[in-house]
Amino acid sequence: MSEASVRTAGPVHLQLPATSANLGPGFDAAAVALDFYLEIDAEAGAEFSILASGYDAERCASLEDNLILEIYKDLLNDNRRAIVPLKIRMENAIPLGMGCGSSAAGRLAGIALANHYGQLGWTSERILEEACALEGHPDNAAACWLGGFVSAASEGRKVHVAQVTPPAEWRAIVVLPSEPLATSKARAVLPDCYASADVVANIQSASLLGLAFAQCRGDLLRIAMNDRIHQPYRAPFCPLLERLLPLAGDNGILGAALSGAGPAVLVVVESEGSLEQATVAILAAVEDLPLPALQVCRFLPAGASVVEGQIK
């Protein structure tokens, strides 16, 4: 394909939601989309440029060591397409390194931009497979791309996903500490072997988790979000966790778990009307720690949006 034909691709608008993965026992398998986003407007330019706002704006605007641009360029090179310089405007509402799916959103953005400006013609399934391969696990990428609550499994490069719409009345509070945690560090503390009792307990909770979301069974979440595989080992790096886990079952709080690898904690609340009492309970539980930020949000039934020929 000639450089001239590639340059005919017009502007594109991307909206990629935050996600919370694992949800306790669903390690590397379960996730849910949340209604705050990475938004990107891109068009062909004379050279690469990024104007960023929101969380971690300086890092997002850097042209060096930029996850989105690296994936974009690598995919175009791998598929023998000319690299089209992009003029990007980015508004990022997903904090980096907090366990809210920023890397999945960034990788999907790079893939979607390469698909558009390289005219690769990839299907939605191919885009998701590429993102999961880059992530190394399918949970965040599947929830970001497809939306809703997902259970996902990889078979080689193929990704199998079961998806349900989360209960509309449930709300989420993402409790964000001041300092991020690298996923590589959070993975490094996990053991190679587990006691059979811990494995069985996680299988039991994970079996309840998907049905709790599918059947609006808030009464199951306290048990369904229990974990003995990764949270106990990550707790020393995530001081909010031990304070917030015991809140499940009271003050309208249905369940709590590390968001992804942490250090943020996802708190599931039964309804809009319960948010105030849940917030009071959360702040009381962490009152002797540095004040966290609270991101109140909804569970999102829809996933990423790619609108060609349009920018804001």
N, C-alpha and C positions, 0 to 999 in steps of 0.2 A: 504494500500500500504506500503510495507516495506521500511525502510530507504535506503537499498541497491538499490532498484529500482529507488527511487527518485534521488539518487546520480548519476544515469546514464545520467541525463540531462547534455548536453554539454554547451559550452559557448554561449552567446547571445549578440547581439549588438542592442541597442535601440536608436532611434533618434526621439525626440518629439519636435514639433515646439512651438514657442511662439504664443500667441494669444492676440487679443484685443477684449474685449467683450463690450457689450452695444451699442457702436458706436452711442452714443447719446440716442435715445428714446427706443432702444431695450433692456431695462433693464431685465437682467436675461434670455434673450431670443435669442439675436443675437450676433454673434462673427465672427471673420475672422482669419485665420492662417497666420502667418508671417514667413519669411524665416531666422530666427535665432533660435538656438536649444539648448535643453538639450540632450547631447549624453552620453550614458553609455555603457561600455563594462563590462560584468560580467561573472565570471566563479566560479565554486565551489572551496572553499578554506578550509584550516584547521581552520580558524577563520574569523570573519568578519573584513574587512579592506576596506577603501575608500581612493583613491588617487584622489584629485579633483583639477581642474584648472578652471580659468575663474572667473565670478562674484561670490562673496561671497564664495570663495573657502574654507575658514576655517570652515564656518558654514556647507557647503555641505559635508565636510570631517568628521564631527563629528559623532561618533557612538551613541551619546546620543541625545535624542529629534530630531531624524532624521525622517522626514516625510516618505521618501521612505522605510526605514528599518522597521518603525513601521507598515506600511500598509502591507508590505511583510510578516512580522512575524505574524501579526494578522490574515491575510487571511489563511496562512498555518495552524495556530492553529485552526481557525474556521472550516476548512475543514479536520481536523485530518490528516494533513500531517507533516512529519518530517521537522524541520527547517534546511535547508541546509545553512551553513555559506558561504558567498559570498566574493570573491575578486573583488572589483569594481574599475574601472577607469572611472572618470566622467569629462567631459568638459562642463561647464555650461555657455552658452551665454545669459541666461534669468535672468535679475536682479530680486532679491527677493523683494517683497513688493512694486512693482512699477506699478502693474496693467497690467502686460504682460503675465499673465497666468502661473506663476511659480508653483503655488500650483496644478493646473490641470495637468501640465506636470509631477510633482513629484508624484502625486497620480496614474496617469496612469502608470508611471514607476514601482511603487511598485506592482500594480496589474499585470502588464505584467511579472514581475520577479516571482511573486508567481504562476501565471498560468504556466510559463515555468518550474520552478524548483519543483513545486508541482505536475506537470503533471495533472492539473485540467481539461484540455480539454475544456476550456471556448471558446465560439464563440466571434467574434468581438462585436456582439451586447451585449453579457453578460458583457464583459469587460467595454464597454461604460456605461451600466446601473449601474455597480458597482461604476465607477468613478463619475457619476452624483449624485448618492446617497451620496457618501462621500463629494462631493463638496457642495451639497445642492441646486444646480441649474445646468442646462444642457449646458449653452452656451459655456464656455471655454473648457470644456471636449470634447464636440462634435466637435468643431473646431480643437482642438489639435489632436484628434484621427482620424477624417475623412478628415480634410483639407478644403480649400475653404471658402466661406461665408456660414454660416449656420444660419437658424432659427430653434430653438428647443423648445419643450414643453414636460413636464413630465406628465405622467398619472400613479400615483403611482410610481412604479419602472420602468415602461416602458417609453422609451424615443422616441419621434417622431421627426425626423429631416428632414428638407428640405435643400438641399445643391446646390449651384451653384458655377461655376468657376469665380472668380473675373476677371475683365478686365485686360488683360495682360499688357497693356500700363500704367496703374495706378501704382503709387509708394506711399510709406508711409514713413513718418518721425515720429519716436517716440521720443518725446522731454522728456528727463529724468531729473528730478531735482536731487539734491544731497542727499535728505533724503527720505526714504521710508514712506509708510503709511499703517498701518495694515488695512486689509479689515474689520475686526470687528469694528474698530473705524469709518471707512467710512460708514458702515451700521447703526451704532448706531445713527447717526445724522438725519436719514431719518424719516419723520413724519409718523404717522399712518393713516392720512386722507389727501386727496388732493381736491382742488377745481375742480369742473367739467370742467371748462375751460382748466385747465392744463391737465387733463386726455384726453380730446378731442384733444388738440393740439398734445399730444404725440401719440395718435392713428393715427392721420393724418400723422405725420412724419414717424412713424414706418411702415405705409402702403406703403410709398414711398421708404423706405430704401432698402428692399429686391429687389424691381423692379429696383432701380437705379443700384445695383450691377449686377443684372441679365441681364439688357438691356444696360449696359455701358452708363448710363445716368448721366454723371458727372454734368450736369446742374441741376440735382435734389438734389445733395448731400448737398448743403448749407442749404436747408430746411429739407431734410431727416435726417440730423444729429442733428437737433435742439432737445433739451430736456428740460422739465420742471418738471420732476419727481425726479431726483437724483442729477443732476449737480449743480443746484443752492444751494443745501444744503451742498454739498461737497466742493464748491468753496473756503471757508475760509481755508481749509487744502491743497488746490491745487492752489497755487498762479499763476502758469503758465496758468491756464485755462482762466481767464478773459482777459489775454493779447492775447491769441491765437485764441479764438473763432471769434473775429471780422475780422480775416484775410481771412476767407472763401469768395471766390468770386473774389479774386485778386491775382496777382503774381503766377498764375498757381495752387493756392490752391483751391481745390474743396470743402473741408469740414474739420471740426475739432471737436473733442470730447474728453472727458476723456477716457483714455485707461482703461477699466475695472472700478475699484473703484478709480483709480488714485494712486498716484499723477501725473503720466506721462500723456501726451496728445498725441493722435494720430492725425496727420495731413495728409490728403489724397491729393496727388499731381497728376496733370493730366498726366504727362509723365516724362520720364527720362530727357528730355530737359528743363523741368521746375524746376528741383531740385535746381539749383543754385539760381535763383531768389526767390524761396520759402524759401530757407535757409537764404538768406539775410533778407527777411521780418521777419522771425521768430526771428532771433538774434536781429534785431532792436526793435522788440516788447518787448523783455525781457532784454534789455540792462542794466537796473538798478537793475536787480535781479541777484543772484548768477548764474554764467554761467552754463547752462544745457548741458548735453551730448545729441548729436543727433544721433539716430540710424536710418540710411537710409536702407530701406528694400523693398522687393517685397511682394505682396500678394501671398500666396502659394496655389496652387490648390490641392496638396496632403497633407495627414496627417502623422501620426506617422508611423515609420517603425520599424518592429521587425524582425531581421534576425538571425535565429537560426544556431548554429554551426559555428559562425563567430565572431571574434573580430578584431578590428583594430590593 
